[in-house]
Amino acid sequence: STRTASRQVFDHPQVTAREMRRSLTHPAAGDVEMPGSPMNFAGADTALDRHPPTLGEHTAEVLVELGYSEPELESLREDGVL
């Protein structure tokens, strides 16, 4: 079949042989398994060091990169925007 369920993918012998199964802890979802990179390079670290972001988790960080000041962010927080 051209479509494979995620559990079938994780249990596939090739995924196991290539050590593509990665586990991490997500703040909302708890312990989750994620697919690792299908590409492996000698000496390269392919560990997953960050969980998928929760809704709004990086909003302030992105706004700072876009030029918002801390007082502007605080105003947005007070207004319930952040």
Long-range contacts (C-beta under 8 A, 24 or more apart in sequence): 9-35, 10-35, 22-47, 22-48, 24-48, 24-51, 25-51, 26-51, 26-52, 26-54, 27-51, 27-54, 28-54, 56-82
